[in-house]
Amino acid sequence: MNRRNRLLPAALALATATALLVSSCSSSGSEDDHDSADGSQSTSPTATAPSNPGTGTPGTPSGTGTSSAPGTPSGTTAPGTPPGTTPPGTTTPPAGARWQPTPGLTWQWQLGGTVDQSVDVPVYDIDGFENDASVVAALHAKGRKVICYINAGSWEDFRPDSAAFAKSLQGSDTGWKGEKWFDIRKLDQLKPLMAARFDMCRSKGFDAIEPDTIEAYNQNSGFPLTPDDQLAYNRMLAQLAHERGLAIGLKNDLDQIPALLPDFDFAVNEECSQFDECDRVSPFIKAGKAVFHVEYKLDTDQFCAKTKALGFSSMQKKLDLNAWRKPC
């Protein structure tokens, strides 16, 4: 999750330790294991927190019933042989042909564990690799729209396509185990790799993309990245999604919202209330586009009044992004 990018290098280690402690507590039978997705007591434990926060167990599907080989996304080519971009002659569908999430939609964001499909909300945001087409179809059958979480800005050694990313594309550690920043200047190399991931999302039936870690230019990435490099990369991602009829959200990257607002269909924001930045995300609402927002450290009585007034779709989540949620 892109909250990692908001922290100073010294704080990254603390964040990692905190996430590991949360995971350890969860696996040792803490009361969190018995919370329902909406914060009430449940008769059965919720999904186990992943060993890597927000990404699930490295290389292992989260029990979603996929019949493909472990860690292999269904409907995609074998790792290391990603397809190219949209075939020649393909045109970008008009905006009305793809989902356009509007302000106020309630949502569930679960990246760890088997997806709890019982949450009665119109929008789910789940891991694209760890959930197969049957999960998306089941959510669609309940009338839900489903967003495909994909890391678009950093290499993860536990993903099934990790071997397709050349060493020259990998920069400094992000501060999270097994992850390194991408050299986003190399559009010619990254475009087909991202296209393959977006093709996977489309083949599984997802309605939209949530691309994570897309503000490397203001991080210690190991590369001399500029704001223009990031704009070009993020616009490439938006184009790839739109060519496939998928909506796409801008994950954080607050400084570039004015420039990227026309290119993205909604926003995903972490902790804007804690850092007193929510007004900077409000241009999405003014443009009729949803803002899906979470806080981790603040309780709902500390942010809901303001974010609801702004038109945000807000809730409190735990750092491991399991099924638990406390909506506004």
C-alpha positions in Angstrom: 0.0 0.0 0.0 1.2 3.4 -0.8 1.2 4.5 2.8 4.7 3.2 2.9 5.8 6.1 0.5 4.6 8.7 2.9 7.1 7.8 5.6 10.7 9.0 6.0 13.3 6.3 5.6 13.9 6.0 9.3 10.2 5.6 9.9 9.9 2.9 7.3 11.7 0.4 9.5 9.3 1.2 12.3 6.3 0.8 10.0 7.6 -2.6 8.9 8.2 -3.7 12.5 4.7 -2.5 13.5 3.1 -4.4 10.6 5.0 -7.6 11.5 3.9 -7.2 15.2 0.3 -6.8 14.0 0.6 -9.9 11.9 2.2 -11.8 14.8 -0.5 -10.8 17.2 -3.2 -11.8 14.7 -1.7 -15.2 14.2 -1.4 -15.8 17.9 -5.1 -15.5 18.5 -5.7 -11.8 19.3 -9.2 -10.4 19.6 -8.8 -9.0 16.1 -9.0 -12.6 14.7 -12.6 -12.7 15.9 -13.8 -9.3 14.5 -16.2 -9.3 11.6 -15.5 -7.2 8.6 -17.7 -4.4 10.0 -16.1 -4.4 13.5 -18.7 -6.6 15.3 -18.0 -9.9 17.0 -18.1 -12.9 14.7 -18.4 -16.6 15.5 -15.5 -17.5 13.2 -12.2 -15.8 12.8 -11.5 -13.4 9.9 -8.9 -13.8 7.3 -5.3 -14.2 8.6 -3.1 -11.2 8.1 -0.5 -11.6 5.4 3.1 -11.8 6.2 3.8 -8.9 3.8 1.4 -6.1 4.8 -1.3 -5.6 2.1 0.1 -8.2 -0.3 -0.6 -11.6 1.1 1.8 -14.5 1.6 4.6 -14.3 -1.0 3.8 -16.2 -4.1 0.8 -18.0 -2.6 -2.8 -17.4 -3.5 -5.1 -16.7 -0.6 -7.3 -19.7 -0.7 -9.6 -18.4 -3.5 -10.0 -21.7 -5.2 -7.9 -21.0 -8.3 -7.2 -24.1 -10.3 -4.0 -22.7 -11.8 -0.5 -23.4 -10.5 0.2 -21.7 -7.1 0.8 -18.0 -7.6 -0.1 -18.1 -11.3 -2.8 -15.6 -12.4 -5.5 -17.2 -14.4 -6.0 -16.0 -18.0 -2.5 -14.6 -18.4 0.6 -15.7 -20.2 3.4 -17.5 -18.3 5.7 -15.3 -16.2 8.5 -13.9 -18.2 6.5 -13.8 -21.5 4.1 -10.9 -21.0 2.0 -9.8 -24.0 2.5 -6.4 -25.5 0.2 -3.5 -25.3 -3.2 -3.4 -26.9 -3.2 -5.0 -30.3 -2.8 -2.6 -33.3 -6.0 -1.0 -34.4 -7.5 -1.1 -30.9 -9.0 2.2 -29.9 -9.6 3.6 -26.5 -13.3 3.1 -25.5 -15.2 6.3 -24.8 -15.4 7.2 -21.1 -19.0 6.2 -20.9 -18.1 2.6 -21.8 -16.2 2.0 -18.5 -17.3 2.2 -14.9 -17.3 5.8 -13.5 -17.4 5.6 -9.7 -19.2 8.6 -8.3 -18.8 10.3 -4.9 -20.3 8.6 -1.8 -20.0 5.0 -2.8 -19.2 2.8 0.2 -16.4 0.3 -0.3 -14.4 -2.6 1.2 -10.7 -2.8 0.8 -9.2 -6.2 1.6 -5.8 -7.2 0.4 -5.0 -9.9 3.0 -6.6 -13.3 3.3 -9.6 -14.9 1.7 -12.0 -12.2 0.6 -15.0 -11.8 3.0 -17.8 -11.4 0.5 -20.5 -10.7 3.1 -19.8 -7.0 3.4 -22.8 -5.2 2.0 -21.2 -2.4 0.0 -21.2 -1.7 -3.8 -17.4 -1.6 -4.3 -14.7 -4.1 -3.4 -11.0 -3.5 -3.9 -9.0 -6.8 -3.8 -5.6 -8.1 -4.8 -5.5 -8.9 -8.5 -3.0 -11.7 -8.3 -4.4 -13.5 -5.3 -8.0 -13.7 -6.5 -9.2 -15.6 -9.5 -12.1 -14.9 -11.8 -14.6 -16.9 -9.7 -14.2 -14.4 -6.8 -14.8 -11.5 -9.1 -17.8 -13.3 -10.7 -19.3 -14.0 -7.2 -19.0 -10.4 -6.2 -20.6 -9.3 -9.5 -23.4 -11.7 -8.8 -24.1 -9.7 -5.6 -24.1 -6.5 -7.6 -20.6 -5.3 -6.6 -18.1 -3.5 -8.7 -14.5 -4.9 -8.2 -11.2 -3.0 -8.3 -8.0 -4.9 -9.1 -5.1 -4.0 -6.8 -1.8 -4.1 -8.6 1.6 -2.8 -7.6 2.6 -0.6 -10.5 5.6 1.2 -9.1 7.8 -1.3 -7.4 9.1 -4.8 -8.0 7.9 -7.6 -5.6 10.0 -10.7 -5.4 6.9 -12.8 -4.4 4.8 -12.1 -7.5 4.6 -14.9 -10.1 5.8 -12.5 -12.9 8.8 -11.2 -10.9 11.4 -12.8 -13.2 10.1 -10.7 -16.1 11.4 -7.5 -14.6 15.1 -7.0 -15.5 17.6 -6.1 -12.7 18.1 -2.7 -14.4 14.5 -1.8 -13.6 15.0 -2.4 -9.9 16.3 0.4 -7.7 16.5 1.0 -4.0 14.5 -1.0 -1.4 11.1 0.5 -0.7 11.5 -0.3 3.0 9.2 -3.4 2.7 10.7 -6.9 2.4 11.2 -8.1 -1.1 10.4 -4.8 -2.9 12.4 -2.4 -4.9 11.4 0.8 -6.7 11.0 0.7 -10.5 13.0 3.0 -12.9 9.8 4.5 -14.3 11.8 6.4 -16.9 12.1 3.1 -18.9 8.6 3.2 -20.3 9.4 1.0 -23.2 10.3 -1.9 -20.8 7.7 -1.3 -18.2 4.7 -0.7 -20.5 4.4 -4.3 -21.8 4.9 -5.6 -18.3 2.1 -3.4 -16.9 0.0 -4.2 -19.9 0.3 -7.9 -19.0 -0.9 -7.2 -15.4 -3.8 -5.1 -16.6 -4.7 -7.8 -19.1 -4.8 -10.2 -16.2 -7.2 -7.9 -14.4 -9.4 -7.6 -17.4 -9.4 -11.4 -18.1 -10.6 -12.0 -14.5 -13.5 -9.6 -15.0 -12.4 -6.7 -12.8 -14.0 -3.3 -13.4 -11.1 -1.1 -12.4 -7.4 -0.8 -11.5 -5.8 0.4 -8.3 -2.1 0.9 -9.2 0.0 1.2 -6.1 3.4 3.0 -5.4 3.0 5.6 -8.2 4.9 8.5 -6.6 8.5 7.3 -6.8 9.7 10.7 -7.9 9.6 12.0 -4.3 11.1 8.9 -2.7 14.6 7.6 -2.3 14.2 5.3 -5.4 17.8 5.0 -6.4 17.1 6.8 -9.7 17.1 10.6 -10.5 13.4 10.7 -11.2 11.6 14.0 -11.9 7.9 15.0 -11.5 7.7 14.9 -15.3 8.9 11.3 -15.2 6.1 10.4 -12.8 3.5 12.2 -14.8 4.5 10.4 -18.0 4.4 7.0 -16.2 1.1 7.6 -14.5 -0.5 8.7 -17.7 0.8 5.6 -19.4 -0.9 3.5 -16.7 -4.2 5.4 -17.2 -4.0 4.9 -21.0 -3.4 1.1 -20.6 -6.4 0.8 -18.3 -8.7 2.9 -20.5 -7.7 0.9 -23.6 -9.0 -2.2 -21.8 -12.2 -0.5 -20.8 -11.1 -0.4 -17.2 -11.4 2.6 -14.8 -8.3 3.5 -12.9 -7.7 5.3 -9.6 -4.9 7.7 -8.6 -3.3 6.3 -5.5 -2.2 9.2 -3.2 0.3 11.3 -5.3 -1.3 14.5 -3.9 1.1 17.0 -5.5 0.2 15.8 -9.0 -3.6 15.7 -8.6 -4.2 19.0 -10.5 -2.2 17.6 -13.5 -3.6 14.0 -13.4 -7.2 14.6 -12.5 -8.4 14.4 -16.2 -6.6 11.1 -16.7 -7.9 9.2 -13.7 -11.5 8.1 -12.9 -11.3 8.1 -9.1 -8.8 8.5 -6.2 -7.6 6.1 -3.5 -6.2 7.9 -0.5 -4.6 6.8 2.7 -4.4 9.0 5.9 -5.2 12.4 4.4 -7.0 13.3 7.6 -4.1 12.4 9.8 -1.8 14.6 7.8 -4.4 17.3 7.2 -4.4 16.9 3.5 -8.0 15.9 2.6 -8.7 19.3 0.9 -6.0 18.5 -1.6 -7.9 15.4 -2.7 -11.3 17.1 -3.0 -10.8 18.1 -6.7 -11.9 14.6 -7.5 -15.2 15.1 -5.8 -15.7 18.4 -7.5 -15.2 16.6 -10.8 -17.8 14.0 -9.9 -15.3 11.3 -9.2 -15.2 9.1 -6.1 -12.5 9.4 -3.4 -12.0 6.0 -1.6 -10.3 6.9 1.6 -9.0 5.1 4.7 -7.4 6.1 8.0 -5.3 3.7 10.1 -4.4 5.5 13.3 -7.4 7.8 13.7 -10.7 6.5 14.9 -13.8 7.3 12.9 -15.0 10.1 15.3 -11.7 11.9 14.5 -12.2 12.1 10.8 -15.7 11.0 9.5 -17.4 14.3 10.0 -15.0 16.2 7.8 -14.5 13.6 5.1 -18.2 12.9 4.8 -18.8 16.6 4.4 -16.2 16.5 1.6 -18.1 13.6 -0.1 -15.4 11.0 0.5 -16.0 7.3 0.9 -14.2 6.9 4.2 -13.5 4.1 6.7 -11.0 3.0 9.3 -8.9 0.0 8.5 -6.1 -1.9 10.1 -2.6 -1.8 8.6 -2.7 -5.4 7.3 -5.9 -4.6 5.3 -7.7 -7.8 6.3 -11.5 -8.0 6.3 -12.0 -5.8 9.3 -13.4 -2.3 8.6 -15.1 0.5 10.5 -17.0 2.7 8.0 -18.1 6.3 8.6 
